[in-house]
Amino acid sequence: MGVIRYLSLEWLDALTAEVAASDTLQELATQHTVGVTQVVTGGPEGTVVYHLQIGAGTARFGAGPAFPEDVRMEQTWDTAVGVATGTLNAQEAFIKGRILLTGSQQKLVDSQPVFGALDVVFRSVRERTEYI
């Protein structure tokens, strides 16, 4: 498996496959319902929009906005790369306004187990991702 560029279509495809194959995420989708849209601006691909949709026993990841969308997070390329590579703490980025959060913060809090499982999926893809 070759190296893939962060936020490229290949990267989105890799995560889509990993989320679909995650038994943990599929199981959590029977207990949680949330639609999260991520918007990253100013990157090599321009603005990239992708989503995570969890609910009714299905976990999906892919290009475009979530529908229905409960939460939207917008950030610049530099912030997204910092959070993805661990050089920037996500919570600190929220506090400092580097990630603009709109929608239901309560849905995010209620869905913490989903994001914990998603981090495991991201970690497997992160190992073969380049952030340039």
C-alpha positions as CSV (number, residue, x, y, z in Angstrom):
1,M,0.0,0.0,0.0
2,G,1.5,3.3,-1.1
3,V,1.6,6.7,0.7
4,I,-1.6,8.8,0.3
5,R,-1.9,12.6,0.6
6,Y,-4.0,14.0,3.4
7,L,-7.5,15.0,2.3
8,S,-7.0,13.7,-1.2
9,L,-9.7,11.5,-2.8
10,E,-7.5,8.5,-2.1
11,W,-7.4,9.4,1.6
12,L,-11.1,9.8,1.7
13,D,-11.5,6.4,0.0
14,A,-9.1,4.8,2.4
15,L,-11.1,6.1,5.4
16,T,-14.4,5.2,3.8
17,A,-13.2,1.6,3.5
18,E,-11.8,1.5,7.1
19,V,-15.0,2.9,8.6
20,A,-17.1,0.4,6.7
21,A,-14.9,-2.4,7.9
22,S,-14.9,-1.4,11.6
23,D,-17.1,-3.7,13.6
24,T,-16.7,-1.3,16.5
25,L,-18.1,1.7,14.6
26,Q,-20.9,-0.4,13.1
27,E,-21.8,-1.6,16.6
28,L,-21.7,2.0,18.0
29,A,-24.0,3.0,15.2
30,T,-26.7,0.9,16.9
31,Q,-26.4,3.1,20.0
32,H,-25.6,6.5,18.7
33,T,-26.8,8.9,16.0
34,V,-24.8,11.8,14.7
35,G,-23.9,13.5,11.4
36,V,-20.6,15.4,11.4
37,T,-19.4,17.6,8.5
38,Q,-15.8,18.6,8.3
39,V,-14.7,21.6,6.2
40,V,-11.0,22.2,5.6
41,T,-10.0,25.3,3.7
42,G,-6.8,26.5,2.1
43,G,-5.3,23.1,1.3
44,P,-3.6,21.8,-1.8
45,E,-7.0,20.5,-3.0
46,G,-8.8,23.8,-2.2
47,T,-11.7,23.4,0.2
48,V,-12.4,19.8,1.1
49,V,-15.7,18.7,2.7
50,Y,-16.2,15.3,4.2
51,H,-18.5,13.6,6.7
52,L,-19.1,10.9,9.2
53,Q,-22.7,9.6,9.5
54,I,-23.5,7.3,12.3
55,G,-26.9,5.8,13.1
56,A,-29.4,3.0,12.5
57,G,-26.7,0.4,12.7
58,T,-24.5,2.0,10.0
59,A,-21.3,4.0,10.1
60,R,-20.4,5.8,6.9
61,F,-17.5,8.2,6.0
62,G,-17.2,10.0,2.7
63,A,-16.9,13.1,0.6
64,G,-19.5,15.9,1.0
65,P,-21.6,17.1,3.9
66,A,-23.4,14.9,6.4
67,F,-27.1,14.6,6.0
68,P,-28.7,15.1,8.4
69,E,-25.9,17.3,9.7
70,D,-25.8,17.7,13.5
71,V,-22.4,19.3,13.8
72,R,-20.1,21.2,11.4
73,M,-16.5,21.8,12.1
74,E,-14.6,24.3,9.9
75,Q,-10.8,24.8,10.0
76,T,-7.9,25.8,7.9
77,W,-5.5,23.3,6.3
78,D,-2.8,24.2,8.8
79,T,-5.1,23.6,11.8
80,A,-6.3,20.3,10.3
81,V,-2.8,19.0,9.7
82,G,-1.7,20.1,13.2
83,V,-4.6,18.2,14.8
84,A,-4.2,15.1,12.5
85,T,-0.5,14.8,13.2
86,G,-0.8,15.6,16.9
87,T,1.2,18.8,16.9
88,L,-1.9,20.7,17.8
89,N,-4.3,19.6,20.5
90,A,-7.9,19.5,19.1
91,Q,-9.4,20.8,22.4
92,E,-7.0,23.7,22.4
93,A,-7.8,24.5,18.8
94,F,-11.5,24.7,19.7
95,I,-10.8,27.0,22.6
96,K,-8.6,29.3,20.6
97,G,-11.2,29.5,17.8
98,R,-9.0,27.7,15.2
99,I,-11.8,25.2,14.7
100,L,-15.3,26.8,14.2
101,L,-17.9,24.5,15.6
102,T,-21.6,24.9,14.7
103,G,-24.5,22.7,15.6
104,S,-25.1,20.5,18.6
105,Q,-22.2,20.4,21.0
106,Q,-24.3,18.0,23.1
107,K,-24.4,15.5,20.2
108,L,-20.6,15.6,20.2
109,V,-20.4,15.0,23.9
110,D,-22.9,12.2,23.7
111,S,-21.0,10.6,20.8
112,Q,-17.6,10.4,22.5
113,P,-17.4,6.6,22.2
114,V,-17.8,7.0,18.4
115,F,-14.9,9.4,18.2
116,G,-12.7,7.2,20.3
117,A,-13.3,4.3,17.9
118,L,-12.9,6.6,14.9
119,D,-9.4,7.6,16.2
120,V,-8.4,4.0,15.9
121,V,-9.5,3.9,12.3
122,F,-7.7,7.2,11.6
123,R,-4.5,5.9,13.2
124,S,-4.3,3.0,10.7
125,V,-4.7,5.4,7.8
126,R,-2.4,8.0,9.4
127,E,0.5,5.6,9.2
128,R,0.5,5.8,5.4
129,T,-0.5,9.5,5.0
130,E,1.7,12.4,4.0
131,Y,0.7,15.9,5.1
132,I,2.0,18.1,2.3
